[in-house]
Amino acid sequence: MEQQDNDRQETDNSRLARAKRKLERLKREYSAQISRVFDHQAQTNGQPMNDKANGRSFFNRQEQLEGRARTLLREIEAQEERISTLEHQKKRKELGLNNQGGLIMSVDNIPMIKAEIEQAKQGNSMYSTATIRKYEKQLVELEELKRRSERAGKHMNEQAQKMIESGRLTQWKKNPMIYFVKGYRKLAVELTESGTFEPSQRYAAKTEAEQSVISDILNELKFDTEEIPNATKDQEAALNHFYRVEFNEGSENIRNFEGEIVSQPLIEEIKRLDRPMESGYYKFYFQEIKDGEIVDAFRLDVGDGVNSNQDYYKKLESLAAQDKTNVVTNERSKAAYYLRIENHAEGAFFRIFTDEENIFKSTVASYEFDLHAKLTEENIWFSQDHKEAEEKLNADFLVNNRLNPKYLSSFISQWNDYKKQNNVYMGLPIDHGLIEFDPIDYYKGTALPLTQGKLTIDSLDTQKKVEHSEEKRSVKKRKSAEELKKETDQLVKDAMENIKNHFDDPEDVLELGAFMSKFYNYSLKNTALIQEQLPHAHAVAGAKKFKEAGFFIRKGEKAIRVLAPTTYKCFINEQGRSQSLSKATKQQKEKILKGELKTEERRAFKNVPVFDISQTTATADDLPKIFPNRPYNFDLTKATNTKMLYQSLETYALSEGLTIIDDLTTVTPVLGTAKGAYGQGIDGSEMLFMNPRFTQAEQVPTMIHELAHAKLHSKASNSTYSSSVKEFQAELAAYIVAHHYGIDTKEESIPYIAAWTKNGQTVEDKLAQMEEVKVFSRQMIEQIDTQLMIHQELEQQEQEKAPTVEKQKLTESQKTYRTFSEQIAFAKTVSILDIALKNGIDLIQDSKKQYRLADNHSLVITADKNLFIENNGNFGGGPIDFVQKVVGIEDFKSAVHHITDSEYEISDVAPSEQREFIYNKDNERDFVRAKKYLIDDRCIDEEIVSVLHNKGLLQQDKRNNVLLLWNDHGKIAGCSEKGTIPDSTWKKIQTGSDSKIGFNVRNGEPKKLKFFEAGVDLMSYMSLNKSDLKDTWFVSMEGLKPETVYHYLEEAQQVSPSGIEEIALCVDNDEAGKAFFDKFQQFTFNQKEKAPLEFQAEFPQDPVGQETQKWDWNNELVYQVNEGENQRKKSLESEPALSL
């Protein structure tokens, strides 16, 4: 019996058991490796090797052996940590708890679930009411499942009982109707209520080997298995004895082979990886399976070379599955594995596989599937990610691993129609010709409905046939690096010539400027390239972007070639010259690995294809769908649009630190009859003077002109240009930006442009000046577009609200501040995934929702939540944090502008609807335990606690938690909870709480605003500063929330007659608190008729000698109270004793 238990333990295939087996393997390998190190050292016989002829070779080998030992030691440490985690999870599971601390919803955990529900009825449960309700509902389902299982168990035959007792079938505790097959992952049979077994639909057989195992089990149980094909004895023996990949590791760059049965194609794939010094070092762990038992296991190190591993490959090949499954797998990696080519005459129908036997005729060996060379730019995207499409095909067209002829026929017919229209080709040889065909790529790239139909040779008459011979087949060769470089250099040359041709005539300059206004987000060279190749172009993008919006490139359209930046790796060779890493010799690669030769990244340009909207199936009306967040067809005949454009320019000016002066009395002496001017004060302050005598429509070009001066020609820019050049740059920028919004300033611009064309500068100087204008125009247009979208949304919201009471008019500074807060809100909605991809950050996809950085696997992006976390550095957050921490734009304001000024996609995360907060007074209890906790444990002033309780801001619930109620003009807008048990970490914000309100104490007029991270910190600060509480609003942000700050600044400015005098961020003294203050330090809060107000920081200072990484205001209060008590005791002890 003991031996039987030991055998069962050895074949335990749980994650913990596998992890322990791997640890034992690693320890054995480490011990053997250490022996190799000492054996190698023993060859010296105690003699130094420095001066020996083979000394260098000896030390290289020594380093290699020691390096392998160090690697194994690190793996052992990591594996021990993994085992510790798995054991912890196992203990939690034994207690009936899942990894998140909740109860496991399984039949065997019913007693624990019932006990917890009873605890909840007595008010002693640790779970919320909503969670208990969920448990009650699931308990009913589990008890019904248990009853069904028990009824079925009574009818189970003796053979089934023996199979379960032997361990061949294992009952699933979560669902006792399912029994897993020993030795296989996710393969099960299901118990029916009549006591018989049937194949599990959820954990069905995926391979013929697994089908055979299920067949054997059901046959033994005397169950009818007509639907499962019977195998011969020889086939059964082969299918019941095989090697399987337990798992593989060593690189993120190869696919996961885990669970795959070893076949000849799989061995060949591994061999292709087994190249020394090129593909890296991979480890494959194999299990030998015989009759469902693991009888042996071994490891193959891939990277030493095929010759070094011949013994292992022979061992694998001895049991390599040469069955039908491998042929199917082989064909699935090609485009048309489900089609059969046999005896096809012109006009005959294709035969569709209705039975897997069709695949295994002798003609299979002669199949040839070749990618047609004539893949054009407009359809090359169809060739991406075959695996995903293949999985989708399998899901739709395979039933129990058998092909469904009905759906395949309709699919092929639809594909045939589509490829005729879109010029997509794949090669499939038939008789003397090549029929072009690629159904998988079609399925990947489109969403056309599938209809009835059949594919015939006749239906493909319009498609091109290629001679089926190597001599006549036309194959497009891949261009060499030299050819690609030559093409790119020619593109650069063409762009420069086109630009130079526009320098001599003012009309030509404005023509180029008008084109630049349409393609402001492209460089000057790329704008010229687009204009030269397609002068009528309106809006261009890559084929992929059009495809994502649901549009396709028209047949026969020629791509526009533009330049795109790219990076490549190179190294500094022995002669000190830079050389491409791809051209390194074997010896140089060895030196690079050892660090003897340095590597670096260099930037270059490649030519890429783009298409204009006129070349696609889209129309001008579809532009907003393809390019969101841009206002198209901006109609300035509408007064509201002119006003919005002017306001957006004002916001841009204010964000750049300029003060706009439009008071008639002030500007008249400065401007006279001019429309506007830019000026700088002695103190460096910058001003825009705008003449109010002119309409906003007349002022818009002038404001752009003056803003260009401010940006390009201020003292800070150190510009040395002549006045004529400065005027040219400002006027061309005004022309480009104004033209973008439909304003024609040609008459005003011609004189400035004409003067510039005749000033005799070099071409290089003019190019530099034009490039500066281009950069400024792009920045301004992108920021104005963002502001216009916000204004349009606000206007639409205001119209929908249809207010009945006239709102208080906001000052210009309030508009600016509110607009920036809206920019922050918008930035938080942008996709982190898109930010990473468009900033050249390489990602590895772990799953449908999670991605990792290729060069930092600790940084994980969760796409469905639009968040990221860096586990080593313990930082993370949303899009703005990602731009600061990962992209490298550390300045908060610049990070926000980077996001709003760029064309990033909006995240798919749907914003959660704000539910109205409802406070339940029935949960309140006597304010006894909570009061004692605040006063005794937290040392908060007793008078402050009593006053806040009497005002209804502090309460206690039935669990003895402190309730901090969020007051919003007499209404409770939210509530935060704080546990009172010593060392408790219980914190909670109740559902529906308005996050921008927070716990707050408004004491008089808001002359001072003080913001805290938590309510306890707020009350601690008040306790420390009781003499200075007048005319101050104290606000808890319930974390670090900028929106709370914005909300109270806006409200305070509206209600304070004398204005705000102080804004203090009283946050924790830690990295997060300091970073939060740094975000605001770069801003000033503007109030009408008052000097700008800077944000102040009030950090609690940790005592000298007791410095910590985090020190909050309650730490400060408790410390001071304790210090005061200690001083009082010392004072009493030092007093002389009273003599009687």
Secondary structure, DSSP 4 states (H G I P E B T S, - for coil): -HHHHHHHHHT--SHHHHHHHHHHHHHHHHHHHHHHHHHHHHTTTT---TTSTTHHHHHHHHHHHHHHHHHHHHHHHHHHHHHHHHHHHHHHHHTTB-TTSSBP-SGGGHHHHHHHHHHHHTT--SS-HHHHHHHHHHHHHHHHHHHHHHHHHHT--HHHHHHHHTTSEEE-SSSTTEEEETTSSS-EEEE-TTS-EEE-STT---SHHHHHHHHHHHHHTT---TTSPP--HHHHHHHTEEEEEEEEES-SSS---TTPBPBHHHHHHHHHH--TTTS--EEEEEEEEETTEEEEEEEEEETS-TGGGHHHHHHHHHT-B-SHHHHHHHHHTSTTTTEE-SSPPTTPBPEEPSSGGGGGSGGGGG---B--TT--TTTGGGGS-HHHHHHHHHHHHEETTEE-HHHHHHHHHHHHHHHHHHT---EEEETTEEEE--HHHHHHH--PPP-S---BSGGGTTS----SSTTT---PPPPPHHHHHHHHHHHHHHHHHHHHTTSS-HHHHHHHHHHHHHSTTS-HHHHHHHHHH-TT---EE-HHHHHHTT--BPTTPPPEEEEEEEEEEEEE-TTS-EEEGGG--HHHHHHHHHTSS-EEEEEEEEEEEEEEGGGBS--GGGHHHHSTT---S--TTSHHHHHHHHHHHHHHHHHTTEEEE--HHHHHHHHTT-SEEEEE-TTS-EEEEE-TTS-HHHHHHHHHHHHHHHHHSSGGGT----HHHHHHHHHHHHHHHHHHTT---HHHHHHHHHHHHTS---HHHHHHHHHHHHHHHHHHHHHHHHHHHHHHHHHHHHHHH--SSPPPPPPHHHHHHHHHHHHHHHHTTB-HHHHHHHTT--EEE-SSSEEEETTEEEEEEETTTTEEEETTTTEEESHHHHIIIII---SHHHHHHHHHTS-PPBPSPPPPP-PPP---GGGEE-SSHHHHIIIIIS---HHHHHHHHHTTSEEEETT--EEEEEEETTEEEEEEEE--STT---EEE-TT--TTT-SEEEESS-SEEEEESSHHHHHHHHHHTGGG-TTEEEEE-SSS-HHHHHHHHHHHHHH-SS---EEEE---SSHHHHHHHHHHHT-EE--TTS--EEEEE-PPPPPTT---S---HHHHHHHHHHHHHHHHHHHHHHSPPPP-
